[in-house]
Amino acid sequence: MFRGIDEVDWASLRHAHGSAEDVPGLLRGLASADPAERQTALDGMYGAVHHRGDVYDSTLACVPFLLALAAREEVRDRATVVELLVSIGGIDGAGDEVGDGAGDEDGDAGDGFAARARAELRAGAEVFVRLTADPDAGVRRAAPKALVRFLDPPARVLTQLRERITVERDDRVLLALIESLGLFARRHRSADQARAAEAVRLLATLSEPPHGPGLRLAALGRLAGCAPELLPGDLVPTVVRLLRDRSGQRSGTGRAQDGPGADTLAVRLRRLRPSDEEGSQLLRTLHSALGGRVADRIALLCGQLTSPDPLDRCNAVWMSAGLFREWRTGAEGPVALIGAQLGAEEGWLHDAAVAVLGELFELAGPAADHLHALLACRPEFRIRHAERGAPTLGGPLKVLARAGDARATPLLAEVLAGPVVPDDLGLVIPHLGRAAGPLAPALRRRLARLPLDEPGIQRPAVPLLSALTALGDAESVPSVLRLLRDLPDAVRLPDAVTEAAVRAVGAFGGAAHEAIPDLRRLLDTDCAVAAAQALWSVTGETDSVVPALVRGLTDPGLGRQRRAAADALGRLGPAAGTALPELRRMTGSGDASERAAAACAVWRITGEPEPVLPVLRAAWVEHPRTRTTIAGCAAALGPAATPVHDLLRAELHTPRRHRANAAAHSVHDIHEDETLLRLCREALGGTPRPGAV
């Protein structure tokens, strides 16, 4: 297996962390009899030699040894070695067709190593032919994808797959063979249409009786990706029926019937894992292939969510999260059915439902009755006591409040009156709007009792200040001023508490006149932008406010401050005319969000859109994260925003969320998208928002 390994000058080769002289030890570790050593070696290969999918010269040097490891039956966990080789050979995907490596030699060094690695794997592809008949079922599952990617010619690959499908008896291996058929059809649909069509016909045959429900589901998922025209007209009822047939064939649920219990990290991770990974993969493939056929996907989710099998329902809950993050329509039915899972006996199903509903904010409304019923009969869900760390607001109560449901108010009042008050309670108050008004006295009292010398004061103080800001509770002025005036410097956390207190003062307006000296004092500090905004809100003066905001435009620190300064200047309107030179400069520099904020400010100050329209239109198209800023400007301007109304109308008619293609997602993405849609509707309604120029 390791013949010649010591003849390689590993010290001269590189991987993600530097010299590759440790690689021989990793390769030998993959052949160890000790499972822990094998796992450590595999982690090292992915963590250094093939870090984040990169291919280095050391990765290339490993390929012959990895092929030798995969071929030796005495080596354990060879399936993981085959999977590593497939990963080194490239990424599968819809565009993964023959010829995908062409031209790699002309790219940078990494691309060249990747192309050479693929060439080595193609040269050694006979190994994968043998592995498709290996005694180890795990190896047989991993081998077909390698066969499709590295073996030539296509006719031989298709023959191998057909033969293995005929003789294979392990359903999990058959699923891998069907997956590879779909990959084959997509890879060769241009270069060898006849062979691709033959693979599609085989998939169509496998999607019909007498094949079992799991195999038929897998074949339908692959057909949806490469030949959707061959899907049955009654696709959704067929898939739902097959899912239920498959569930009936499973013995037991595969999961312990665990109600909500100890809230340790290990327990939570176990609950949040896919409860049926094979079923989850089958449905994930189908949902991904259906893509924009949202009506079919929603109907499919509703069928899954009404399954008698809790595992199918749990898979549907997790599957719905991807649909909600990407598409804007049709959430009501699935959300109501997800809410119905809150009453399930299975703790993992309950936790999955809470986790998905937690991303929906106002869209969680159809689940509100279920949430309220749960909280009414299970008070323990109002606060979450973690094994470590401070208590937090319970997931179901947080979801109900974020949905804006007024029934959350008395429940939050009970929490506020209890012996344990989670610090994050104040963060949900803004979502309740006026309905949270009755909570103001309790929030005010709690803020007034905070010990100023507490090192961690920002943790409870900032959410409380945010809540009182949202409520516009002017009676809390004395408590807010106490934080502005008496907070010891030693416990400040980069002015987080001061900024939150200043924002609260700004929300109170003229009722906070006592704070004017404090705000003026802060105009020469790191909180100058927030203080200037608050001072204008309290006094309406601009003489000292505009210079402070202009200084904020040139803040070398966080771009957030520059954007806030530009937004504040725009709100001042013509009174901020002296800031125009700096704002115009900002429209041509900085990141897209800063340029958009500055362009909006110029428009609101001058009333002339023409000079900044190119900036706004370019930002809207090229940087979707700027759309909320631009739509907010249009909503503030009312009818004067006509020059961008075409963008707003197009947004309202777009079914996909504006950041659906973002590399990463956050719990606030759906809420931010719904905010964008609301602002677009407001702007097109023609009535300027309060305070607009």
Buried (B, 14 or more C-beta within 10 A) or exposed (E): BEEEBEEBEBEEBBBBEEEBBBBBEBBBBBBBEEEEBBBBBBEBBBBBBBBEEBBBBBBBBBBBBBBBBBBEEEBBBBBBBBBBBBBBBBEBEEEBBBEBBEEBEEEEEBBBBBBBBBBBBBEBBEBBBEBBBBEBBBBBBBBBBBBBBBBEEBEEBBEBBBEBBEEBEEBEBBBBBBBBBBBBBBBBBEEBEEBBBBBBEBBBEBBEEEBBBBBBBBBBBBBBBBBEEBBBEEBBEBBBBBBBBBBEEBEEBEBEEBEBEEEEEEBBEBBEBBBBEBBBBBBBBBBBBBBEBBEBBBBBBBBBBBBEBBBBBBBBBBBBBBBBBBBBEBBEBBBBBBBBBBBBEBBBBBBBBBBBBBBBBBBBBBBBBBBBBBBEEBBEBBBBBEEEEEBBBBBBBBBBBBBBBBBBBEBBBEBBEEEEBBBBBBBBBBBBEEBBBBBBBBBBEBBBEBEBEEEEBBBBBBBBBBBBBBBBBBEBBEBBBBBBEEBEEEBEBEBBBBBBBBBBBBBBBEBBEBBBEBBBEBBEEBBBBBBBBBBBBBBEEBEBBBBBBBBBBEBEEEEEBBBBBBBBBBBBBEBBBEBBEBBBEBBEEBBBBBBBBBBBBBBBBBEEBEEBBEBBBBBBEEBBBBBBBBBBBBBBBBEBBBBBBEBBEEBEEEEBBBBBEEEEBEEEBBBBBBBBBBBBBBBBEEEBBEEBB
